[in-house]
Amino acid sequence: MRALLVRLTAITAVLAALLSGLVSAATHASWIVTVLRAAIAFVLVAAVGIGFGLILMRTALRRHYEEAHPASRRARGNR
């Protein structure tokens, strides 16, 4: 699952950078602006994908731990 998430994040980030670069080039922006916009798009999409991956992995690890170590009979407060 982790490999799939990394692969999807990388593909999406590259596609966002390409799309941003194409739109900037179509508007006849300078090459510095085009590269800067593409880099920003890549970094933003990659950061969102990494954050989403961390949340999913945390949830998966929590469920795995809860299945491996069932709760004791003693009542515990919500954490």
C-alpha positions as CSV (number, residue, x, y, z in Angstrom):
1,M,0.0,0.0,0.0
2,R,2.8,2.4,0.8
3,A,4.5,1.8,-2.5
4,L,1.2,2.5,-4.3
5,L,0.7,5.7,-2.4
6,V,4.2,6.9,-3.2
7,R,3.8,6.0,-6.8
8,L,0.5,7.8,-7.1
9,T,1.9,10.9,-5.3
10,A,4.9,11.0,-7.6
11,I,2.8,10.7,-10.8
12,T,0.3,13.3,-9.7
13,A,3.0,15.7,-8.7
14,V,4.8,15.3,-12.1
15,L,1.5,15.8,-13.9
16,A,0.7,18.9,-11.9
17,A,4.1,20.3,-12.7
18,L,3.7,19.5,-16.4
19,L,0.2,21.0,-16.6
20,S,1.4,24.2,-14.7
21,G,4.3,24.5,-17.1
22,L,2.1,24.1,-20.2
23,V,-0.3,26.7,-19.0
24,S,2.5,29.1,-18.2
25,A,4.1,28.5,-21.6
26,A,0.7,29.0,-23.3
27,T,0.4,32.4,-21.7
28,H,3.9,33.3,-23.0
29,A,5.4,33.7,-19.5
30,S,9.2,33.9,-19.2
31,W,11.0,30.6,-18.7
32,I,11.9,31.5,-15.1
33,V,8.3,32.1,-14.2
34,T,7.3,28.8,-16.0
35,V,9.9,26.8,-14.1
36,L,9.0,28.5,-10.8
37,R,5.3,27.8,-11.2
38,A,6.0,24.2,-12.2
39,A,8.3,23.7,-9.2
40,I,5.7,25.2,-6.8
41,A,3.0,23.0,-8.2
42,F,5.2,19.9,-7.8
43,V,6.1,20.7,-4.2
44,L,2.5,21.5,-3.2
45,V,1.1,18.3,-4.7
46,A,3.9,16.2,-3.2
47,A,3.5,17.8,0.2
48,V,-0.3,17.0,0.2
49,G,0.4,13.4,-0.9
50,I,3.0,12.9,1.8
51,G,0.7,14.3,4.5
52,F,-2.1,12.1,3.3
53,G,0.2,9.1,3.3
54,L,1.3,9.8,6.9
55,I,-2.3,10.0,8.0
56,L,-3.1,6.7,6.3
57,M,-0.1,4.9,7.6
58,R,-0.8,6.2,11.2
59,T,-4.3,4.8,10.9
60,A,-3.2,1.5,9.5
61,L,-0.6,1.1,12.3
62,R,-3.1,2.0,15.0
63,R,-5.6,-0.6,13.7
64,H,-2.8,-3.2,13.5
65,Y,-1.7,-2.5,17.1
66,E,-5.3,-2.6,18.3
67,E,-5.8,-6.0,16.7
68,A,-2.6,-7.4,18.0
69,H,-3.1,-6.1,21.6
70,P,-6.8,-6.3,22.5
71,A,-8.0,-3.9,25.1
72,S,-8.0,-5.1,28.7
73,R,-11.2,-5.5,30.7
74,R,-10.3,-2.6,32.8
75,A,-12.2,0.5,31.8
76,R,-10.1,3.2,30.4
77,G,-11.0,6.8,29.7
78,N,-11.0,8.2,26.2
79,R,-7.6,9.3,25.1
